[in-house]
Amino acid sequence: MYQEPEENTSSYQDTAETLRRLAGELRFDLCRAKQLRALADAFERLAERQRAGKQLGAELSRRARYAPLPQRKQRRDPQFHD
């Protein structure tokens, strides 16, 4: 199911928080806790990339509104060339 980017970002952050909480609750399996923290870090990076992509998209659309369209070059057809 499609989610808006803002919803995905908060969902990724919530997942990272949950993983960190679970890692903190582990008492004896330190390797698993380290893996959960690494996975939480990956979710944080994913949320940050999505936020940055959204900001970039907004900036590009803002620039596109004010930027003049490039002029197209006239192509000459060799068959009708002088």
C-alpha positions as CSV (number, residue, x, y, z in Angstrom):
1,M,0.0,0.0,0.0
2,Y,1.3,3.5,-0.9
3,Q,2.1,5.9,1.9
4,E,3.0,9.5,1.6
5,P,6.7,10.2,2.1
6,E,6.0,12.1,5.3
7,E,4.2,9.0,6.7
8,N,7.1,6.8,5.6
9,T,9.7,9.0,7.3
10,S,7.9,8.9,10.7
11,S,7.3,5.2,10.3
12,Y,11.0,4.6,9.7
13,Q,11.8,6.7,12.8
14,D,9.3,4.8,14.9
15,T,10.8,1.5,13.8
16,A,14.3,2.7,14.7
17,E,13.1,3.7,18.2
18,T,11.4,0.3,18.6
19,L,14.6,-1.5,17.6
20,R,16.7,0.5,20.0
21,R,14.3,-0.2,22.8
22,L,14.4,-3.9,22.1
23,A,18.2,-3.8,21.9
24,G,18.2,-2.1,25.3
25,E,16.0,-4.9,26.8
26,L,18.3,-7.7,25.7
27,R,20.5,-8.8,28.6
28,F,22.5,-11.8,27.4
29,D,22.6,-11.7,23.7
30,L,24.9,-8.7,23.1
31,C,25.5,-9.7,19.4
32,R,21.8,-9.5,18.7
33,A,21.6,-6.1,20.5
34,K,24.4,-4.8,18.3
35,Q,22.6,-6.1,15.2
36,L,19.3,-4.4,16.3
37,R,21.2,-1.1,16.9
38,A,22.8,-1.3,13.4
39,L,19.4,-2.0,11.9
40,A,17.9,1.0,13.8
41,D,20.8,3.2,12.4
42,A,19.9,2.0,8.9
43,F,16.2,3.0,9.4
44,E,17.4,6.4,10.6
45,R,19.5,6.9,7.5
46,L,16.6,5.8,5.4
47,A,14.3,8.4,7.0
48,E,17.0,11.1,6.6
49,R,17.5,10.2,2.9
50,Q,13.7,10.4,2.4
51,R,13.6,13.8,4.1
52,A,16.5,15.1,2.0
53,G,14.9,13.8,-1.2
54,K,11.6,15.5,-0.3
55,Q,13.5,18.8,0.3
56,L,15.4,18.4,-2.9
57,G,12.2,17.7,-4.8
58,A,10.5,20.8,-3.4
59,E,13.5,23.0,-4.3
60,L,13.6,21.6,-7.8
61,S,9.9,22.2,-8.4
62,R,10.3,25.8,-6.9
63,R,13.2,26.5,-9.3
64,A,11.3,25.0,-12.3
65,R,8.4,27.4,-11.7
66,Y,10.7,30.4,-12.2
67,A,13.2,29.1,-14.6
68,P,12.7,29.9,-18.3
69,L,12.3,26.9,-20.6
70,P,15.4,26.1,-22.7
71,Q,15.1,27.1,-26.3
72,R,15.0,24.2,-28.7
73,K,17.5,24.3,-31.6
74,Q,16.1,24.2,-35.0
75,R,17.1,21.0,-36.7
76,R,17.8,21.1,-40.4
77,D,16.6,18.3,-42.5
78,P,19.5,17.3,-44.9
79,Q,16.9,16.5,-47.6
80,F,15.7,20.1,-47.6
81,H,19.0,21.8,-46.9
82,D,19.9,24.8,-49.1
